[in-house]
Amino acid sequence: MSADDQKRAAGEAAAALVTSGMVVGLGTGSTAAWFVKALAARKLDIVGVPTSTATGDLATSLGMKIAQLGETKTIDLTVDGADEIGPALALIKGGGAALLREKLVWEASKRCVVIADDAKRVPVLGKFSLPIEVVSFGHTTTMARICDALAECDIGIAPRLRTKDGAPVVTDNGNLIYDAACGRIPEPALLAAALKSVTGVVEHGLFLDLADLALVGTDAGVVEVEP
């Protein structure tokens, strides 16, 4: 199976977890898009809470009812992709620049399921660059302080401002993204705490102790992975 086939299989398996009456968090990215499409095809009576403008637009175009975070009493289930899945379902997310809204929706959900193709499973997080969302004001100063936080965790690299077509990528929240090519993150919790202590850092892409289940598409079918 190709990576896209594996993503689609994982998305369809996750859609099967949804029942009528649920409020469902809708993730962002190529794998989450397969989930949204499969869920819309089931034509259930549900409300979706999108984690980005792009996902909201996709869900609306497919005829799904959507609400913004805070407009529903609860979120029963959130399904989202990941850039890396490590031990105990520790994740790196944010390749789609939606990490802040994703984490807000994840933390408001009763249950979170991550979906991915098999290549996303890794023994140690860090090969995929870690996204760090920062406020635009004074962002180069913030970046220097991020370097200090990384050094505290024995990661001696400088993050790079994410750009597209020669201009900085701006998130749905009006912030910027720095990507840190850590290589290895042996202690994700330590790094998460160090980054959150930096004024100007809005959020980082380490999702720890949030995923309840992973559905991973493989050549042999969809595999369930628990923390």
C-alpha positions in Angstrom: 0.0 0.0 0.0 1.1 3.5 -0.7 1.3 6.1 2.1 -1.9 7.7 0.9 -3.6 4.3 0.9 -2.5 3.7 4.5 -3.7 7.2 5.5 -7.1 6.6 3.9 -7.4 3.2 5.6 -6.6 4.8 9.0 -9.1 7.6 8.4 -11.9 5.3 7.4 -11.2 3.1 10.5 -11.5 6.2 12.7 -14.7 7.3 11.0 -16.2 4.0 12.0 -15.7 5.0 15.7 -18.2 7.9 15.4 -21.9 7.5 16.1 -24.8 9.8 15.7 -25.2 12.5 18.3 -21.5 13.0 18.8 -19.5 16.2 18.8 -16.3 15.4 16.9 -13.0 17.3 16.8 -11.8 17.4 13.2 -8.0 17.4 12.8 -5.9 19.1 10.2 -3.6 17.7 7.5 -3.6 15.1 4.7 -4.5 12.2 6.9 -7.2 14.0 8.8 -8.7 15.0 5.5 -9.3 11.4 4.7 -11.1 11.0 8.0 -13.3 14.1 7.4 -14.2 12.7 3.9 -15.0 9.3 5.3 -17.0 10.7 8.1 -19.1 13.0 5.8 -19.9 10.0 3.6 -21.6 8.3 6.6 -24.1 11.2 6.8 -24.4 10.9 10.6 -26.2 13.5 12.8 -23.0 15.0 14.3 -21.3 18.3 14.9 -17.7 18.8 13.9 -15.3 21.1 15.7 -12.5 22.0 13.2 -8.9 22.6 14.2 -8.2 25.0 11.3 -9.9 27.2 8.8 -8.9 24.7 6.0 -10.6 21.8 7.8 -13.7 23.8 8.5 -13.9 24.7 4.8 -13.5 21.1 3.8 -16.2 19.9 6.3 -18.6 22.6 5.2 -18.1 21.8 1.6 -19.0 18.2 2.3 -22.3 19.2 4.1 -21.2 18.7 7.7 -22.4 20.8 10.5 -19.6 22.6 12.3 -19.2 24.6 15.5 -16.3 26.5 16.9 -14.5 25.4 20.1 -16.6 26.6 23.1 -19.9 26.5 21.2 -20.7 22.9 22.3 -20.8 21.6 25.9 -18.2 18.9 25.2 -16.2 17.2 22.5 -16.8 13.4 22.5 -14.0 12.4 20.2 -11.2 14.1 18.3 -9.4 12.4 15.4 -6.2 14.0 14.0 -3.0 13.0 12.2 0.5 13.3 13.5 4.0 13.9 12.0 5.6 11.4 14.3 4.3 8.8 16.8 6.8 7.8 19.4 6.7 5.5 22.5 3.6 5.8 24.7 1.9 7.7 21.9 4.0 10.8 22.4 3.5 12.9 19.2 5.0 15.6 17.1 2.3 17.6 15.4 2.2 21.0 13.6 3.4 20.3 10.1 0.2 21.9 8.9 0.8 25.0 11.2 -2.4 24.3 13.2 -0.8 23.0 16.4 -2.3 25.6 18.8 -5.9 25.0 17.7 -5.3 21.3 17.5 -4.0 21.2 21.0 -6.9 23.3 22.3 -9.4 20.9 20.8 -7.5 17.8 21.9 -7.4 19.0 25.5 -11.1 19.8 25.4 -12.0 16.2 24.2 -13.1 13.2 26.2 -11.1 10.9 23.8 -8.4 11.5 21.2 -7.4 9.2 18.4 -4.4 9.7 16.2 -4.3 8.4 12.7 -1.3 7.9 10.5 0.6 5.9 7.9 3.1 3.4 9.1 6.1 5.6 8.4 5.1 8.0 11.1 6.0 5.5 13.9 9.4 6.1 15.3 11.4 4.7 18.3 12.5 8.2 19.4 10.8 11.6 18.5 12.8 14.3 16.7 13.6 13.3 13.2 10.6 15.5 12.1 11.4 19.1 12.9 9.5 20.3 16.0 7.1 23.2 15.2 7.1 26.1 17.7 4.4 28.8 17.4 5.4 32.2 18.5 3.9 35.7 18.5 5.2 37.8 15.7 6.3 40.8 17.9 10.0 40.4 18.7 10.0 36.9 17.2 13.8 36.9 16.6 14.4 37.7 20.2 12.1 34.9 21.1 14.0 32.6 18.8 17.2 33.3 20.6 15.6 32.4 23.9 14.2 29.2 22.3 17.8 28.3 21.5 18.6 28.6 25.2 15.7 26.4 26.1 16.9 23.8 23.6 20.4 24.0 24.9 19.1 23.2 28.4 17.9 19.9 27.0 21.2 19.2 25.2 19.8 20.1 21.8 22.3 22.4 20.2 20.5 23.7 17.1 18.8 27.0 16.1 15.2 26.8 14.9 14.4 28.2 11.5 11.5 30.5 10.6 9.0 28.6 8.4 8.4 30.4 5.1 6.4 29.8 2.0 7.1 31.5 -1.3 9.6 33.7 0.3 7.3 35.0 3.1 6.8 33.8 6.7 4.0 31.3 7.2 1.3 32.9 9.3 -1.0 30.7 11.4 -4.8 31.0 11.6 -4.1 32.8 14.9 -1.8 35.4 13.3 1.4 33.9 14.7 4.6 32.6 13.2 6.2 29.1 13.2 9.8 28.2 14.0 10.9 24.6 13.1 13.5 23.0 15.3 15.4 20.1 13.6 16.2 18.4 16.9 17.3 15.1 15.5 16.5 13.2 18.7 14.3 14.2 21.6 15.1 11.7 24.3 13.1 13.5 27.0 10.1 15.1 25.4 8.5 16.2 28.7 11.6 18.1 29.7 11.7 19.9 26.4 8.0 20.7 26.5 8.4 22.4 29.8 11.4 24.3 28.8 9.7 25.7 25.7 6.5 26.6 27.5 8.6 28.7 29.9 9.7 31.0 27.1 7.7 34.2 26.9 6.6 34.7 23.3 6.2 31.0 22.7 2.5 30.3 22.2 2.6 26.6 21.8 4.8 23.7 20.7 4.2 20.6 18.7 4.8 18.0 21.4 1.6 16.3 22.2 2.2 14.3 25.3 -0.2 12.1 27.3 -3.1 13.2 25.1 -3.7 10.4 22.6 -5.8 7.5 23.8 -5.4 5.3 20.7 -3.5 5.3 17.4 -4.9 3.8 14.3 -1.9 3.1 12.0 -2.3 2.1 8.3 0.1 -0.6 7.3 0.5 -3.0 4.4 -1.2 -5.6 6.6 -4.2 -3.4 7.4 -5.0 -0.9 10.2 -3.2 -1.6 13.5 -4.4 -0.3 16.8 -1.7 1.0 19.2 -2.4 2.0 22.8 -0.2 4.1 25.1 
